Amino acid sequence: MAGEAALRRRFEQAADLPADCDPCVLAQLVYTVTDGIAVQAASGHTRDRLHQVAGLALRMLFPL
């Protein structure tokens, strides 16, 4: 939880987040995705598949 709180504080200080973006919810989302990837890695998913999941998550969070 300390890491999530630190990430939330960084998001709170970020000047480029959309106005409707809640830093607390965003930090929780990032940790949820990374925890899920960790569970999948422990379950034997391939590194390539985990990279694909991480890439998709980033594209969804930060569309160009």
Buried (B, 14 or more C-beta within 10 A) or exposed (E): EEEBEEBBEEBEEEEEEEEEEEBEEBBBBBBEBBEEBEEBBEEEBEEEEBEEBEEEBEEEEEEE
